[in-house]
């Protein structure tokens, strides 16, 4: 169970980091080319899935912290 949660955490962490990067780059591009619609659409299409992945990663990280540490 511990290994499954760790792998899930890693996957969702990578997804939300990638989504966050796309979100920032899309909004920065919209700002540079002065296209407000691009900034809004970037937030609408990429924002919600990214925030969901971040919430899942945070929850899995919280659960993972309750597992006992491995003995050396």
Secondary structure, DSSP 8 states (H G I E B T S, - for coil): -HHHHHHHHHHHHHHHHHHHHHHHHHHHHHHHTT-HHHHHHHHHHHHHHHHHHHHHHHHHHHHHTTS-----
